[in-house]
Amino acid sequence: MRRLIKYGIYVIIFVSAFILTSLIYLSVKSRSIENYGLVEGKLSICPDTPNCICSEEYANKNYQPIKINLENKGIAWENLKSAIREAGGDIQIERNDHLWAIFVTPIFRFVDDFEARVDTAQSCIHLRSASRVGDYDFGTNLKRVNRVVEIYKIIESVDKK
């Protein structure tokens, strides 16, 4: 019986060490990959995994874009940047109605990409949030996009007053 308990403890320690090592490896790997940029003027299509959200109509992970009044496009864009920062994002690059930001998760410090682009043809801002590594994110990207949109709407409502 003692021997069985002893081996059980060894198995638990081994499995825990393996999981911890894997998470650390993925965290380090996520810091070395940059996964952003427009493809033919649109945000990238999400991979066939549940760790990406995108509002482009061709994307396989549809999310509703933010509708904007093009007359106030500059204000809407500034409000979105404020919302991203308020949600914990760090804007890395901003060019011609497209921006790329990163979010770093607590504890293991995974780096995720967040992109936005203004679509003047549809009077909206498209959003994309994706994990750099792994296949599953426990809904983190969806929660992140929802949070950014929620903050954006609060900022917009204050601006209208």
MIDOSE-1310 file (N, C-alpha, C; in nm, 2 decimals, decimal comma, always signed):
residues 161
mrrl	+0,08/-0,12/+0,00/+0,00/+0,00/+0,00/+0,09/+0,13/+0,00; +0,19/+0,12/+0,08/+0,28/+0,24/+0,09/+0,35/+0,26/-0,05; +0,38/+0,15/-0,11/+0,45/+0,16/-0,24/+0,36/+0,23/-0,34; +0,23/+0,19/-0,34/+0,13/+0,24/-0,43/+0,11/+0,39/-0,41
ikyg	+0,11/+0,44/-0,29/+0,09/+0,58/-0,25/+0,22/+0,65/-0,30; +0,33/+0,59/-0,28/+0,46/+0,65/-0,32/+0,46/+0,68/-0,47; +0,42/+0,57/-0,55/+0,42/+0,59/-0,70/+0,31/+0,69/-0,74; +0,20/+0,69/-0,67/+0,10/+0,79/-0,70/+0,15/+0,93/-0,69
iyvi	+0,22/+0,95/-0,58/+0,28/+1,09/-0,56/+0,38/+1,12/-0,67; +0,46/+1,02/-0,71/+0,56/+1,05/-0,82/+0,49/+1,08/-0,95; +0,38/+1,01/-0,98/+0,30/+1,04/-1,10/+0,24/+1,18/-1,09; +0,19/+1,22/-0,98/+0,13/+1,35/-0,97/+0,24/+1,46/-0,99
ifvs	+0,35/+1,44/-0,93/+0,47/+1,53/-0,94/+0,51/+1,54/-1,09; +0,52/+1,43/-1,15/+0,57/+1,42/-1,29/+0,47/+1,49/-1,38; +0,34/+1,46/-1,37/+0,24/+1,53/-1,45/+0,23/+1,68/-1,43; +0,24/+1,72/-1,30/+0,24/+1,86/-1,27/+0,36/+1,93/-1,33
afil	+0,48/+1,87/-1,32/+0,60/+1,93/-1,38/+0,59/+1,94/-1,53; +0,53/+1,83/-1,59/+0,51/+1,84/-1,74/+0,42/+1,95/-1,78; +0,31/+1,96/-1,71/+0,21/+2,07/-1,75/+0,27/+2,21/-1,73; +0,34/+2,23/-1,62/+0,40/+2,36/-1,59/+0,51/+2,39/-1,69
tsli	+0,59/+2,29/-1,73/+0,69/+2,31/-1,83/+0,63/+2,34/-1,97; +0,52/+2,27/-2,00/+0,45/+2,30/-2,13/+0,40/+2,44/-2,13; +0,34/+2,49/-2,02/+0,28/+2,62/-2,02/+0,39/+2,73/-2,03; +0,50/+2,71/-1,96/+0,61/+2,80/-1,97/+0,67/+2,80/-2,11
ylsv	+0,68/+2,69/-2,17/+0,73/+2,68/-2,31/+0,64/+2,76/-2,41; +0,51/+2,74/-2,39/+0,41/+2,81/-2,48/+0,41/+2,96/-2,45; +0,43/+3,00/-2,33/+0,44/+3,14/-2,30/+0,56/+3,21/-2,36; +0,67/+3,14/-2,35/+0,79/+3,20/-2,41/+0,78/+3,20/-2,57
ksrs	+0,72/+3,09/-2,62/+0,70/+3,09/-2,77/+0,60/+3,20/-2,81; +0,50/+3,23/-2,73/+0,40/+3,33/-2,77/+0,47/+3,47/-2,78; +0,58/+3,49/-2,71/+0,64/+3,62/-2,71/+0,73/+3,64/-2,84; +0,76/+3,53/-2,91/+0,85/+3,54/-3,02/+0,78/+3,55/-3,16
ieny	+0,65/+3,53/-3,16/+0,57/+3,53/-3,28/+0,49/+3,66/-3,29; +0,50/+3,72/-3,41/+0,41/+3,83/-3,43/+0,31/+3,79/-3,54; +0,18/+3,79/-3,51/+0,08/+3,74/-3,59/-0,02/+3,86/-3,62; +0,01/+3,95/-3,71/-0,08/+4,06/-3,74/-0,06/+4,10/-3,88
glve	-0,15/+4,19/-3,92/-0,13/+4,25/-4,06/-0,25/+4,22/-4,14; -0,27/+4,32/-4,24/-0,38/+4,31/-4,33/-0,35/+4,21/-4,44; -0,45/+4,14/-4,49/-0,44/+4,05/-4,61/-0,54/+4,10/-4,71; -0,48/+4,16/-4,82/-0,56/+4,22/-4,92/-0,66/+4,32/-4,86
gkls	-0,61/+4,40/-4,77/-0,68/+4,51/-4,71/-0,78/+4,47/-4,60; -0,78/+4,35/-4,56/-0,87/+4,30/-4,46/-0,80/+4,23/-4,35; -0,86/+4,21/-4,23/-0,80/+4,14/-4,12/-0,79/+3,99/-4,16; -0,69/+3,93/-4,11/-0,66/+3,79/-4,14/-0,78/+3,70/-4,10
icpd	-0,79/+3,59/-4,17/-0,89/+3,49/-4,14/-0,85/+3,42/-4,02; -0,94/+3,39/-3,93/-0,90/+3,31/-3,81/-0,87/+3,16/-3,85; -0,78/+3,10/-3,77/-0,75/+2,96/-3,80/-0,87/+2,88/-3,75; -0,87/+2,76/-3,78/-0,99/+2,67/-3,75/-0,97/+2,62/-3,60
tpnc	-0,95/+2,71/-3,51/-0,94/+2,68/-3,37/-1,03/+2,78/-3,29; -1,07/+2,75/-3,17/-1,16/+2,84/-3,10/-1,09/+2,96/-3,03; -0,97/+2,99/-3,06/-0,90/+3,09/-2,99/-0,88/+3,22/-3,07; -0,98/+3,25/-3,16/-0,97/+3,37/-3,24/-1,11/+3,42/-3,27
icse	-1,12/+3,55/-3,27/-1,25/+3,62/-3,29/-1,22/+3,72/-3,40; -1,31/+3,73/-3,50/-1,29/+3,83/-3,61/-1,43/+3,88/-3,66; -1,44/+4,00/-3,70/-1,57/+4,06/-3,75/-1,57/+4,07/-3,90; -1,46/+4,04/-3,97/-1,47/+4,04/-4,11/-1,57/+3,95/-4,16
eyan	-1,65/+3,98/-4,27/-1,76/+3,90/-4,31/-1,72/+3,76/-4,37; -1,60/+3,75/-4,42/-1,55/+3,63/-4,48/-1,49/+3,54/-4,37; -1,47/+3,59/-4,25/-1,40/+3,52/-4,14/-1,49/+3,40/-4,09; -1,43/+3,30/-4,05/-1,50/+3,19/-4,00/-1,54/+3,20/-3,85
knyq	-1,51/+3,32/-3,79/-1,54/+3,34/-3,65/-1,61/+3,48/-3,64; -1,73/+3,49/-3,70/-1,79/+3,62/-3,71/-1,82/+3,68/-3,57; -1,80/+3,81/-3,57/-1,84/+3,90/-3,46/-1,89/+4,02/-3,52; -1,98/+4,09/-3,46/-2,03/+4,21/-3,52/-1,93/+4,33/-3,51
piki	-1,90/+4,40/-3,62/-1,81/+4,51/-3,62/-1,88/+4,63/-3,54; -1,80/+4,73/-3,51/-1,85/+4,85/-3,45/-1,90/+4,94/-3,56; -2,03/+4,98/-3,56/-2,08/+5,07/-3,66/-2,04/+5,21/-3,62; -2,00/+5,29/-3,72/-1,95/+5,43/-3,69/-2,01/+5,53/-3,79
nlen	-2,02/+5,65/-3,76/-2,05/+5,76/-3,85/-1,92/+5,81/-3,91; -1,91/+5,80/-4,04/-1,78/+5,83/-4,11/-1,75/+5,98/-4,09; -1,84/+6,06/-4,06/-1,81/+6,20/-4,04/-1,73/+6,22/-3,91; -1,75/+6,13/-3,81/-1,68/+6,13/-3,69/-1,58/+6,01/-3,68
kgia	-1,53/+5,97/-3,79/-1,44/+5,86/-3,79/-1,32/+5,88/-3,70; -1,26/+5,99/-3,71/-1,14/+6,02/-3,63/-1,17/+6,01/-3,48; -1,28/+6,06/-3,43/-1,32/+6,05/-3,29/-1,35/+5,90/-3,26; -1,41/+5,83/-3,34/-1,44/+5,69/-3,32/-1,31/+5,61/-3,30
wenl	-1,21/+5,64/-3,39/-1,08/+5,58/-3,39/-1,01/+5,61/-3,26; -1,01/+5,73/-3,22/-0,94/+5,77/-3,09/-1,01/+5,70/-2,97; -1,15/+5,70/-2,98/-1,22/+5,63/-2,87/-1,19/+5,48/-2,86; -1,17/+5,42/-2,98/-1,13/+5,28/-2,98/-0,99/+5,26/-2,92
ksai	-0,90/+5,34/-2,96/-0,76/+5,33/-2,90/-0,77/+5,35/-2,75; -0,85/+5,44/-2,70/-0,86/+5,46/-2,56/-0,92/+5,33/-2,49; -1,02/+5,27/-2,56/-1,08/+5,15/-2,50/-0,98/+5,04/-2,50; -0,90/+5,02/-2,60/-0,80/+4,92/-2,60/-0,70/+4,94/-2,49
reag	-0,66/+5,06/-2,47/-0,56/+5,09/-2,36/-0,63/+5,06/-2,22; -0,76/+5,11/-2,21/-0,83/+5,09/-2,08/-0,85/+4,94/-2,05; -0,86/+4,86/-2,16/-0,88/+4,71/-2,14/-0,75/+4,64/-2,11; -0,64/+4,71/-2,12/-0,51/+4,65/-2,09/-0,42/+4,63/-2,21
gdiq	-0,46/+4,68/-2,32/-0,38/+4,65/-2,44/-0,27/+4,76/-2,46; -0,17/+4,72/-2,53/-0,06/+4,81/-2,56/-0,05/+4,82/-2,72; -0,08/+4,94/-2,77/-0,08/+4,96/-2,91/+0,06/+4,96/-2,96; +0,09/+4,87/-3,06/+0,22/+4,85/-3,11/+0,24/+4,93/-3,24
iern	+0,15/+4,92/-3,33/+0,16/+4,99/-3,46/+0,02/+5,05/-3,50; +0,02/+5,17/-3,56/-0,10/+5,23/-3,61/-0,06/+5,29/-3,74; -0,13/+5,24/-3,85/-0,11/+5,29/-3,99/-0,24/+5,30/-4,06; -0,27/+5,41/-4,12/-0,38/+5,42/-4,22/-0,50/+5,34/-4,18
dhlw	-0,57/+5,37/-4,08/-0,69/+5,31/-4,04/-0,68/+5,16/-4,00; -0,56/+5,12/-3,96/-0,54/+4,99/-3,91/-0,45/+5,00/-3,79; -0,48/+4,92/-3,68/-0,39/+4,92/-3,57/-0,37/+4,78/-3,52; -0,25/+4,76/-3,46/-0,22/+4,63/-3,40/-0,18/+4,66/-3,25
aifv	-0,24/+4,58/-3,16/-0,21/+4,59/-3,02/-0,18/+4,45/-2,97; -0,12/+4,45/-2,85/-0,10/+4,32/-2,79/-0,16/+4,33/-2,65; -0,20/+4,21/-2,60/-0,25/+4,19/-2,46/-0,17/+4,08/-2,40; -0,12/+4,10/-2,28/-0,04/+4,00/-2,21/-0,13/+3,94/-2,10
tpif	-0,14/+3,81/-2,10/-0,23/+3,75/-1,99/-0,15/+3,75/-1,86; -0,23/+3,75/-1,75/-0,16/+3,74/-1,62/-0,10/+3,60/-1,60; -0,02/+3,58/-1,50/+0,04/+3,46/-1,46/+0,14/+3,41/-1,56; +0,10/+3,34/-1,67/+0,20/+3,29/-1,76/+0,25/+3,38/-1,87
rfvd	+0,19/+3,50/-1,88/+0,23/+3,61/-1,97/+0,22/+3,57/-2,11; +0,12/+3,50/-2,15/+0,09/+3,47/-2,30/+0,06/+3,60/-2,37; +0,12/+3,62/-2,49/+0,09/+3,74/-2,57/-0,01/+3,71/-2,67; -0,12/+3,79/-2,68/-0,22/+3,77/-2,78/-0,23/+3,90/-2,86
dfea	-0,27/+3,89/-2,99/-0,28/+4,00/-3,08/-0,42/+4,05/-3,09; -0,43/+4,18/-3,10/-0,56/+4,25/-3,12/-0,54/+4,34/-3,24; -0,63/+4,34/-3,34/-0,63/+4,43/-3,45/-0,76/+4,49/-3,48; -0,75/+4,61/-3,54/-0,87/+4,68/-3,58/-0,85/+4,75/-3,71
rvdt	-0,95/+4,76/-3,79/-0,94/+4,84/-3,91/-1,07/+4,91/-3,95; -1,06/+5,03/-4,00/-1,17/+5,11/-4,04/-1,21/+5,06/-4,18; -1,34/+5,03/-4,19/-1,40/+4,99/-4,32/-1,50/+5,10/-4,37; -1,45/+5,19/-4,45/-1,53/+5,30/-4,49/-1,65/+5,26/-4,58
aqsc	-1,63/+5,15/-4,65/-1,74/+5,10/-4,74/-1,86/+5,06/-4,66; -1,84/+5,00/-4,54/-1,95/+4,95/-4,45/-1,97/+5,04/-4,33; -1,90/+5,15/-4,32/-1,91/+5,25/-4,21/-1,89/+5,17/-4,07; -1,78/+5,10/-4,06/-1,76/+5,03/-3,94/-1,61/+5,01/-3,91
ihlr	-1,59/+4,96/-3,79/-1,45/+4,92/-3,75/-1,46/+4,77/-3,72; -1,37/+4,70/-3,80/-1,36/+4,55/-3,78/-1,26/+4,52/-3,67; -1,29/+4,42/-3,60/-1,20/+4,38/-3,48/-1,15/+4,23/-3,50; -1,03/+4,20/-3,45/-0,98/+4,07/-3,45/-0,90/+4,05/-3,33
sasr	-0,92/+3,94/-3,25/-0,84/+3,91/-3,14/-0,80/+3,76/-3,15; -0,67/+3,73/-3,14/-0,63/+3,60/-3,15/-0,51/+3,56/-3,06; -0,51/+3,44/-3,01/-0,40/+3,39/-2,94/-0,29/+3,35/-3,04; -0,17/+3,37/-2,99/-0,05/+3,33/-3,08/-0,02/+3,18/-3,08
vgdy	-0,05/+3,12/-2,96/-0,02/+2,98/-2,95/-0,14/+2,90/-2,89; -0,13/+2,77/-2,91/-0,24/+2,69/-2,85/-0,36/+2,68/-2,94; -0,45/+2,60/-2,90/-0,58/+2,58/-2,98/-0,70/+2,63/-2,90; -0,69/+2,64/-2,77/-0,80/+2,68/-2,69/-0,76/+2,79/-2,59
dfgt	-0,85/+2,89/-2,57/-0,81/+3,00/-2,49/-0,91/+3,03/-2,37; -1,00/+2,93/-2,35/-1,10/+2,95/-2,24/-1,19/+3,07/-2,26; -1,21/+3,11/-2,39/-1,30/+3,23/-2,42/-1,23/+3,36/-2,40; -1,10/+3,36/-2,38/-1,03/+3,49/-2,35/-1,04/+3,59/-2,46
nlkr	-1,03/+3,55/-2,58/-1,04/+3,65/-2,69/-1,18/+3,71/-2,71; -1,28/+3,62/-2,69/-1,42/+3,67/-2,70/-1,44/+3,77/-2,58; -1,40/+3,74/-2,47/-1,42/+3,83/-2,35/-1,34/+3,96/-2,37; -1,22/+3,95/-2,43/-1,14/+4,07/-2,46/-1,21/+4,16/-2,56
vnrv	-1,26/+4,11/-2,67/-1,33/+4,19/-2,77/-1,46/+4,25/-2,70; -1,53/+4,17/-2,63/-1,65/+4,22/-2,56/-1,62/+4,34/-2,47; -1,51/+4,32/-2,40/-1,47/+4,43/-2,30/-1,43/+4,55/-2,38; -1,35/+4,54/-2,48/-1,31/+4,66/-2,56/-1,43/+4,73/-2,62
veiy	-1,53/+4,65/-2,67/-1,65/+4,71/-2,73/-1,73/+4,78/-2,62; -1,74/+4,72/-2,50/-1,81/+4,77/-2,39/-1,75/+4,91/-2,34; -1,62/+4,91/-2,33/-1,55/+5,03/-2,29/-1,57/+5,14/-2,40; -1,56/+5,10/-2,53/-1,58/+5,19/-2,64/-1,72/+5,25/-2,63
kiie	-1,82/+5,18/-2,61/-1,96/+5,23/-2,60/-1,97/+5,32/-2,48; -1,91/+5,30/-2,37/-1,91/+5,39/-2,26/-1,85/+5,52/-2,30; -1,73/+5,52/-2,36/-1,66/+5,64/-2,40/-1,75/+5,72/-2,50; -1,81/+5,64/-2,60/-1,89/+5,71/-2,70/-2,01/+5,78/-2,63
svdk	-2,07/+5,71/-2,53/-2,19/+5,77/-2,47/-2,15/+5,90/-2,39; -2,03/+5,90/-2,33/-1,99/+6,02/-2,26/-1,96/+6,13/-2,36; -1,90/+6,10/-2,48/-1,87/+6,20/-2,58/-2,00/+6,26/-2,63; -2,11/+6,19/-2,64/-2,23/+6,24/-2,69/-2,30/+6,34/-2,60
k	-2,26/+6,33/-2,47/-2,33/+6,42/-2,37/-2,28/+6,56/-2,38
